[in-house]
Amino acid sequence: MNKPPDHRTVRHQMPSDRPFDEVLSAAKQGDEWAWEHIYRSISGRLVGYLTVRGAPDPEDQASETLLQVARNISSFDGSEESFRSWVFVIAHRRLIDSRRSAGRRPDTTNLDIDQPVPTGDVEEEALDRIAVAEIAHLLQRLTEDQREVIVLRLLVDLSLEQTADVLGKRIGSIKALQRRAIANLRQHFESMGVSQ
């Protein structure tokens, strides 16, 4: 049985300038450095997304999402942007399935923001926790659809097209939801005396 490589070694084997096609191909072959690259590049945003969306155990759900990605990666073919979209489609569907099985709507009022976001950088983790707490507070002012769009667009940094793909909506609907959400947030900030 092979011993897993030391993480310090893996990091040296995993330069960030490797093309996505090479990372994807290596991940499909089961190369550990490629999976670590994928995990590091997406896990923080995935846990943040699931946290803000009210997943009962965001880290567990992120792990389940990444396991599903590992099971299905051989069927994936596309760009890095479409890969990110694909991962968040899986996360979104798993979140909906878990809500259905629990028979309840998400509770975003009592989020456990103190959960660590596994990025590997203490400063980045602290900033991510602050950002998630701020976003969670602001999201309470929006409708469910508006929250989903804002989280995917701002927290996860997906494009309009990717967000539409994740939510199964048209791009025009995503734009309208985003506009309404921003108008709602702008009105909130103006009522607090915050100017542009």
C-alpha positions in Angstrom: 0.0 0.0 0.0 1.4 3.4 -1.0 1.9 6.0 1.7 0.1 9.3 0.9 2.6 12.0 0.0 3.5 14.6 2.5 1.3 17.8 1.9 4.5 19.9 1.7 5.6 17.7 -1.2 2.2 17.9 -2.9 2.2 21.6 -2.8 5.6 21.7 -4.6 4.3 19.4 -7.2 1.2 21.5 -7.8 2.2 24.9 -9.3 -0.7 27.2 -9.8 0.3 27.9 -13.4 -0.7 24.5 -14.6 -3.4 24.7 -17.3 -6.9 23.5 -16.2 -6.9 20.8 -18.9 -3.8 19.3 -17.3 -5.3 19.4 -13.8 -8.6 17.9 -15.1 -6.8 15.1 -16.9 -4.7 14.3 -13.9 -7.8 14.3 -11.6 -9.5 11.9 -14.0 -6.5 9.6 -13.6 -6.7 9.9 -9.8 -3.5 12.0 -9.3 -3.5 13.2 -5.8 -1.9 16.6 -6.6 -4.7 17.4 -9.0 -7.4 16.5 -6.5 -5.7 18.7 -3.9 -5.5 21.5 -6.4 -9.3 21.1 -7.1 -10.1 21.0 -3.4 -8.0 24.1 -2.5 -9.4 26.1 -5.4 -13.1 25.4 -4.7 -13.7 24.1 -1.1 -13.6 27.6 0.6 -16.3 29.0 -1.7 -18.3 25.8 -1.6 -18.4 25.8 2.2 -19.2 29.5 2.2 -22.0 29.0 -0.3 -23.5 26.2 1.7 -23.1 28.1 5.0 -24.9 31.2 3.7 -27.6 29.1 2.1 -28.4 27.5 5.5 -27.0 24.0 5.0 -27.2 22.2 8.4 -23.6 20.9 8.1 -21.9 22.9 5.3 -18.6 21.1 5.6 -20.2 17.7 5.4 -22.4 18.8 2.5 -19.3 20.2 0.7 -17.5 16.9 1.2 -20.5 15.0 -0.2 -20.5 17.4 -3.2 -16.8 16.8 -3.8 -17.3 13.0 -3.5 -20.1 13.3 -6.2 -17.6 15.3 -8.3 -15.0 12.6 -7.9 -17.5 9.9 -8.9 -18.6 11.8 -12.0 -15.5 13.6 -13.1 -14.8 11.1 -15.9 -17.9 12.3 -17.6 -17.0 16.0 -17.3 -15.6 17.7 -20.4 -15.3 21.5 -20.5 -13.5 24.6 -19.4 -12.5 25.7 -15.8 -15.5 28.1 -15.7 -17.9 25.3 -16.7 -16.3 23.0 -14.2 -17.0 25.5 -11.4 -20.5 25.8 -12.6 -20.9 22.1 -12.7 -19.6 21.7 -9.1 -22.1 24.3 -7.9 -25.0 22.7 -9.8 -24.2 19.5 -7.8 -24.0 21.4 -4.6 -27.2 23.3 -5.3 -29.0 20.0 -6.1 -27.7 18.3 -3.0 -28.8 21.2 -0.9 -32.3 21.1 -2.4 -32.4 17.3 -1.9 -31.3 17.6 1.8 -34.0 20.3 2.4 -36.7 18.0 0.8 -35.6 15.1 2.9 -35.7 17.2 6.0 -39.1 18.6 5.0 -38.2 22.2 5.8 -37.1 25.5 4.4 -33.6 26.8 5.1 -33.0 28.6 8.3 -30.6 31.4 7.5 -31.3 33.4 10.6 -29.1 31.3 13.0 -26.1 30.5 10.8 -23.0 29.0 12.5 -20.6 31.4 11.1 -17.8 30.2 13.4 -17.2 27.2 11.3 -13.7 27.3 9.7 -13.6 27.7 6.0 -10.8 25.3 4.9 -8.6 27.5 2.7 -5.2 26.8 4.4 -4.5 30.5 5.1 -5.5 31.8 8.6 -5.9 35.4 7.4 -8.0 34.4 4.5 -10.1 32.1 6.7 -10.8 35.0 9.1 -11.7 37.3 6.3 -14.0 34.7 4.8 -15.8 34.2 8.2 -16.3 38.0 8.4 -17.5 38.1 4.8 -19.9 35.2 5.3 -21.3 36.8 8.5 -21.9 40.1 6.8 -23.4 38.5 3.7 -25.7 36.3 5.9 -27.0 39.3 7.7 -27.7 41.3 4.5 -29.3 38.3 2.8 -32.1 38.2 5.3 -33.5 41.3 3.6 -33.9 39.5 0.2 -36.2 36.9 -1.2 -35.1 33.3 -1.6 -34.4 33.7 -5.3 -32.6 37.0 -4.8 -30.4 35.4 -2.1 -29.5 32.6 -4.3 -28.4 34.8 -7.2 -26.4 37.2 -5.0 -24.6 34.4 -3.2 -23.7 32.7 -6.5 -22.7 35.9 -8.2 -20.8 37.6 -5.3 -19.7 35.0 -2.9 -19.0 32.2 -5.3 -18.0 34.6 -8.2 -20.0 32.8 -10.9 -20.9 34.5 -14.1 -24.5 35.3 -15.2 -24.4 32.2 -17.5 -23.0 29.9 -14.7 -25.6 31.2 -12.2 -28.4 30.6 -14.7 -27.0 27.1 -15.2 -26.9 26.4 -11.5 -30.4 27.6 -10.8 -32.0 26.3 -14.0 -33.2 29.8 -15.0 -32.8 32.1 -18.0 -30.1 34.7 -17.9 -32.7 37.5 -18.1 -34.3 36.1 -14.9 -30.9 36.1 -13.2 -30.3 39.7 -14.3 -33.7 40.8 -13.0 -33.3 39.1 -9.7 -29.8 40.6 -9.3 -31.1 44.1 -10.1 -34.0 43.8 -7.5 -31.6 42.4 -4.9 -29.1 45.2 -5.4 -31.9 47.8 -5.3 -33.2 46.3 -2.1 -29.7 46.4 -0.5 -29.1 49.9 -1.8 -32.3 51.0 -0.2 -31.2 49.4 3.1 -27.8 51.1 3.0 -29.5 54.5 2.3 -31.8 54.1 5.2 -28.8 53.5 7.4 -27.2 56.7 6.1 -24.5 55.0 4.0 -23.9 56.9 0.8 -22.3 55.7 -2.4 
